[in-house]
Amino acid sequence: MRDGNRRAFLADVGRGMLVASVGPALACDLGLASARADQESGTLSFGKLEPLVALLQDTPATRLLPILVEKLRAGTDLRTLVAAGALANARTFGGQDYTGFHAFMALAPAYQMAHELPENRQALPVFKVLYRNTSRIQAMGGRAKEVLHPVEPATLPPQRVGGEVLREATRQADQKRAEQVFAALAKGPVGEAFNHLQFAVQDEVDVHRVVLAWRAWALLDLTGKEQAHTLLRQSVRYCVNAEDYLVRNKRRPSDIRTILPKLLDQHRLLGRARGKRPAEDNWVEALSQTIYSGGRERAAAAVAAALAEGFTPEAIGEAIALAANRLILCDPGRQQADGDKPKGSVHGASVGVHASDAANAWRNIARVSNHRNTVASLIVGAYHTAGQNGGQNPQPYPLAEHLESIRTVKTADLLRETEAAIKAKDQARACALVQRYGERSQPPRPVFDLLLRYAVSEDGSLHAEKYYRTVREEFASIRLAFRWRQLVTLARVTASAHGYAAPGHAEACRLLGV
């Protein structure tokens, strides 16, 4: 299902219009059927995908890639491999292992990256993430340590909003109760269960909390809706785990818990129709600056006011994405080395990459959810993006001196010099070259092709696939005046990440003969 079709589909679910929009054959699949369970053994089973799921859990990573190549040549497509990888990950980790859920969140982006590559190289990003996925599964004990098991649905209190009941259970860090509540909600329409889940997702600002929820939803295109309960319950468990961390470490929860309901009520946003007021470029830029430079409460209030004034959610989302983008362009880089992230680097779990991935997830959730979650996601997204600019450079990359140093005239030379800058890990020059290329109104595809090559070959500290997909989506949806900034940031992150080859990539290239 194409992105636009999926968004329309989900929006219709939220308005109770599914049968009319997709027809009775698909509508009869509405229930979020849990994966079939062997009740005697207490394990989840995934039907025809089960042998492949088990293989991805049981195979040592050192033996995995030749098997995947054999599967591919025997007719198993990449879509099926990714679906099995997602289910193997979910069953093993349940959304509660850092490296594990990062591998999960990279699966759909890797599949989408595959379709931008020549046919003989399409397996590379998928194999890269599946290798990482199985490596982590094996490191954590394989099937013997899997954490997702069948769960009995709770009886929900009558006259209560399901999302509020779920949020109450997650705030109490009651995993059993939260999972049972969600299992009950999962018996209803797919989109409505996703809408209820947002009450818990919006209850804290955490990049993994929101990106995990969005990427789990995006994977349903590949696994099928019958696996929705398995994939989405990971978010429930993540939220419970995060709450338990707050309690154990005596941390205060985020003020968004009081700010969001206050703003919804103050501006009467739940009773307003969806805004249709267009926004000029200057208005979007100004709102993005408010979000970037102001405090979190101020940013949330500005977005709530904009929603009340009738501006379109898409324009407001653009401002959030621009503010997150600026966090990369103004990043001074790490003050000290951290593993495969050297001093001065901005890739991996940097403030800007995290902010951009989170903003993209909040925007996507706002697009596909019901009205309540559209406005709430944008308010929380603005709050989440704001308040992170401490210690940043006053001006974004590329600086004037970076641009002045570009003497190249020919467009082809700009691309060659960009690649050289990436290999030299020269972030400033890579940014300047890509900006100069964009100023010539050249097609963006050659730049994407260049940067995609390194998003596949380099490790990226768990974030390469997600961030590449974030840039692709934002470039496609944001207005022309701001579009090229996305590619400039991708160039910077790509140069930062160069020099750390992805485990398994060289072997995959050899096996595929590319």
N, C-alpha and C positions, 0 to 999 in steps of 0.2 A: 504494500500500500504506500503510495507516494506521500511525502510529508504533508502537503496541502490537504490531500484527501483524509489523512489520519486526523488532522486538526479539526476539520469539519465534522468528521465522524464523532470525535470525542466531545465536541461542543454540543452536538445533537443529543448524545447520551445524557449530558448534564441537564438538558431541557426536556428529557423524556420523549424525544422524537425519534428514537433509534429505529423502530420497526418501519416507520414511514420512509426513513432515509436509506436504509440498507436492505430492506426486504425481509420477509419471514425466515428465509433459510439461514441468514447470518444472525438474525435476532434470536433464534432458538439457542444460540451459543452464548447468550448474554451472561449467564451465571459464571462467576469466577470459580469454576470447578477446581478443587484442589487436585494436585497430582494424585493418581490412584494410590491408595495405601494398602500395604499388606498389614492388616490390623494385628495379626499374630506376632509378627516380628517388629512392628512399630516403625517400619521404614517407608519412605516415599519411593514410588516407582513411576517412571515416566513413559510407560507404554512402549511404542516402537522406537523411541529414542533411548530407552534404558540401556541397551548394550553399549551404545556409543558414549553415553554419560559415564557408565561404569569404567569403560576403557580410559577415559580422560582422568578419572580419579585413581585408577589402579596402575597405570603405566609409569615407570620411572621416566623423568623428563629426558634423560639421555637417550632413551629409545623412542621417544614420541614422534619426532619429525618424520623418520622413514615410514612409520605407520600412517601418519596423516597424508603423506604423498601417495601411498598405496590406496588409501580410501578415496582420495581425490581422483586418481586415475581410474578407479573402479566405478566412479559415478556419483559418489557422495559430494554434494555441492557445498560451497562455503557457507551458505545460509544454514544448512543442517549442522555443520561443524560448530558454528557460532552458537546456535540454539543449545546444542549439547554442552558446550563449554559453560554457558550461562547457568544451566541447571546443575551441572557438576559443582560449580562454584557456590551456588545458593545452598545446595544440600550440605556442602562441606562447612561453609563459614556462616551462613545465615546473616550476613551483613555485620558481623562483629569481629572481623580481622582486618587490620589496616591494609596490608598488602593484598589480601584476598579481595576486599571490596574495590580496591583500585583496579585490579585485573578485571573484575566484573564490569566496572564502569567504562573500561576501555574496549569492551567487545563490540558493541554496536558502532562506535566510531571507527574501529578497525574494519568492520564489514563495509561501512560507507566509504572509507578510504580506498578499499579494494576496487570499487567501481570507477575510481578516477585513474586507475593504472592500466597499462597495456595488459592484454589478456594473460600473457605468460608470466606476469609479475603480480597478478591480483591476489594470489594466496599469501604473499609475503606479510602484509600487516596482520592478517588473521592468524597465520602461523606464529608470528611474533608474540601475540597476546595469549594464544593458547599454550605456547611454551611457558610463558610466565605463569599462567594460570595453573597448569599441571605441576610446575616446579613448586609453587606455594602449597598446593594441595598435598603433594608428597612430603614436603618439609613439615607439614602440620599433622601428618599421620594417616593421610588418605581416608578411605571409607570408614576405617575403624573409629575415626574421630569426627565424623560428620555430625552436625548439630540440628539440622531440620528434621523433624518427625511429625507424624500426623497430629492434629490438634482438634479438639472437640469445640464446636461453636458455643458461645455463651447465649443465654437468653437475655436479650436486650431490654432495658427498662422501657416501658411504653411511654409515649409522648416525649421522649428525649431525642435530641439530635445525635445520630450515631457518632459523628466526628467528635462531639463534645465528650461522649462516654469514653471513646478511645483516648482522647487527650488526657482525661482524668486518670486513666489507668497508666499511661506513660509517665505522667507527672508523679505518680506514686511509685515509679520504678517497679511496677508489678508485671513482670514479663508474662507470666501465665495468664493473668487477667487480660492484659493488652492483646495477646495473641488470640485468646478466645473471642474477645470482642471483634477483632478484625476478621476472624474466621466467620463470624455471624454476618458482618457487613459484606463479606466476600460472596455470600450466597445471593446477593442482589446483582444489579447491573454493573458491568465492569467500570464504566465511567463514574457511577455514583460511589462505588467503593473507593476509587481514586480520589474523588472529591472529599470523602470523609477522612481519608488518610492525611490530607493537607492540614487539618486542624493540628495534628501532631508535628508535622514538618515545619509549619510556621511558628512553632512555639519556642524556637531557639534559632540563633544565627550561626550556622556551621556549614561550611562548603560541602562537606561530605554528606550531611543530612539531606540537603536539597538536591545535589547532583545524583546521589544514589537513587532517590525517588524518581527523578526524571529519567535517568538512564534505564532503570528497571522498566518504566513504562514504555520507553522507546524500543526495548528489546521484545516487547510483545508482538511487534511486527514480524519477528523471526521465530519466536517460540510458539506463537498462537495464544489466543486468549485463555485457553484451557489451563495454561501455566501461570496465569496472573496472580493467583493467591500465593504460589511459591515465590515468585519474584518480588511481589510487593510487600510480603510480610517481613522481608529483610529490613525495610524501612522502619517498620514497627519495632523490631528488635534493636535497630540502631538507636532509635529515639529512647527506648527504655535504658539501653546501655549508657547513653549520654546523661540521662537523668540520674542514674545510679552513680556516675562519676561525680556529678555536682554534689550529691548527698554525702558521698564518702570523703570528698575533699573540702567539704563545707564551703562550697562556692555558691554565690548568688546566681540565680537564673537571669537571663537577659531581661532588660526592661521592655523588650518588645511585647512581653506578656500583658503588660498594662497599657502600653502605647497603642498597640493595634486595636483593641476594642474601643479605646477612647476615641481614636480618629475615625473609626467606622461609625461610631455613634455621633460624634461632633458634626461630621459632614453628611450624615444620613446616607451613607454610600450604598447601603444594602437596598435601599428603596429607590435608588436612582437608576434610570436607564443607562445602558452602555454609552459612553461618550462618543460623539462623532465629530467633534470640533477639530479641524486640521490645525497643525502647528507649523509655524515657519522655522526655518533652519536656526535663526538666531534664538528663538524661544527654546528649542531643544538644547542648543549649546549652553544657554544660560542655566537651564535646569540641571544639566550635567555638571556645571561648575558648582552649583549649590550642593549637589550630592557629593562631589569630590572634595570640596574644601570645607564644607560645614560639618557640624556634629551629626550624629546618627538621628537624634530626635528631630532636628531641624530638617534633615533630608526626608524622613518619613512624613513629616507635616507638609512639606512642599509637594510631595507626590499626592498625598491625600487631597490637598487643596486643588491641585491640577485635575484630579479625577472629578472633584465636585464642580469644577468649572466646565466640565464636559470635554476635555481634551481626550483624544483617542488613546486607549491603552498602548497601542503600538508606538505612538510618539513618545509616551512616557517611558516605555521600555527602552527605546533608543537612547534616551538620556542616561538611563542606568548603565547601559552597555558602554556608552562613551566615557562615563566616569570610571568604570572598571578598566577600560582600555588605557586611560591616562595613568592609572596606577602602574602599568607596565612601562609606559614611555617616560615616566618621571622617576622610576626606581633607580636608586644609586647603586644597586647590586648588593649582594651579601657582604657583610663586613668581615666575615671569616669563612674559611672553607668548611664544607659539611659533606663528607663522603665524596660522591661523584658530582658535587655542586661546589666548584671552586670559588674563591673570593671574587666578588664582582659579578657573579652569575645571577641570572634572573629566571632560569628555567626550574622545572619541578614545582615544589610546594612554595613558590614565592607569593608575596602578597598580591601581585597583579594577575598572575596566572590563576590563582585561587579565586580572586574577585571576578575575573572574566568568566570562568567556568560557572561560578555561582550565579552571576547575573544572567547568563545564557539559560541556565536551568529555570530560574524564576520567571524569565520571559516566556519560555516554552510552556511552563505550567499555567501561566496566566492565559496563554492562547487557547489551551485545550480544556480548561476547567469551566465550571459554572460561574455565574456572576460574582458570587461571594468570594470565590477563590481567585478570580481575576483581579479584583481590586486589592484583596488581602496580599496576594503574592507580590504585586508591584510595590505596595507599602513596605512589606518586609524586605523585598529586594533592595529598595533604596536604603533602608536602615542598615542592611547587611553590607552594602557597598561603601557606605559613608564611614568616616571616622578612622580611615586606615592610611592617611597621607602623611603621618608624622615622619619627619626625617627625609622626606622626598626632595628630589631636585626641584628648583622653582620652575624650570622650563623643561618641556618634554623633548625626548629624542625625535628626530635628529636636530641638533643645535645648528645655528647659522654657520659655525665654522666647519661642521661636518658636511653640510651641503656645499659650501664654497670649495671644499677639497675635491669635489667630483668634477673632473675635467673631461670625462668620457663624452663623446658625441654620438656614437652609434648605439642604437638600442640593443643590438646583440652583445656589444661590449659591456653594457650595463649588467646584463644577466651573467656574463662570464666573471665580471668583477664581483658581483654579489656572491657567487659561489666561492670565489677566492677569499672574500671577507668571512664567509661562514667557516671555511676551513681554517682560517687564521683566528677564529673566535673573536673577530672584531665587530662587536655589536653596533657601535656607532656608525661605522662605515656601511655595514649591511643595511641599517635603517635608512641612511642617506641615499644609497644607491636605489633601494626600492622606492623611496619617495620620488626621486628624480624620474624613475621609470614611469610611475603613475602620473606625474605631471605632463608626460608626453601623450596622455590619453591612449596608451597602448593596452591591448587586451590583457586581462589579468591571468589568463590560463597559464602562460609560460612561467610566470612567477610562482603560481601555485604548484605547478609541476616540479619546479626546482625545490621548493620548500617541502613538498610532500616526500620527495626522495629521502630527505634527511629525517623527517618525522617517522619514516619506516625504519631506516637503518640505525638510528641512534636510540639509546635507551630512554632518554628523556625523564628519568627518575619518576616513572609511573604516570607521567602527565602528558606525554607527547601526543597520544591519540585523542584524548579528550580535548586538549587545547587546539589541536589542528581542526577538529570538527567544530569547536566553538567559533573559530575564525571563519571557517567556511560558511556557517549558518549566519553569522552576523554580517559578513560581507554581502551575502545574498539578500538580506532583509533590510539593512540600514540604508538610509537615503544617500544619494550620490555624493553629497558634500562631505560626508564623514567616512565613506566606505574604505578609502585607501589606508586610513589609519590602522585598520585591522591587519592588513598585509604588512605594514611597517612593523607592528608589534610582533607578528609571526616571524619576520626576518630577525628581529632582535633575539627572540627566544630560541630560534633555530641556531643562530651563531653561538649563543650561550651554551647550548646543549651539545655542541659538536665535540667529538673526540671520545665519546663513551659509547661504544658499539653495543647494540642490543644483543643480549644473550640469545643464541640460536639463529641469529640472522644469517651469518655466514654459511652455516650448515644448510639452512633452508634454500639459500641461493644456489648452493652446490647441487642439492638434491633436485631442484627444479630446473637446473641448467640455465640460470640467468645471471 
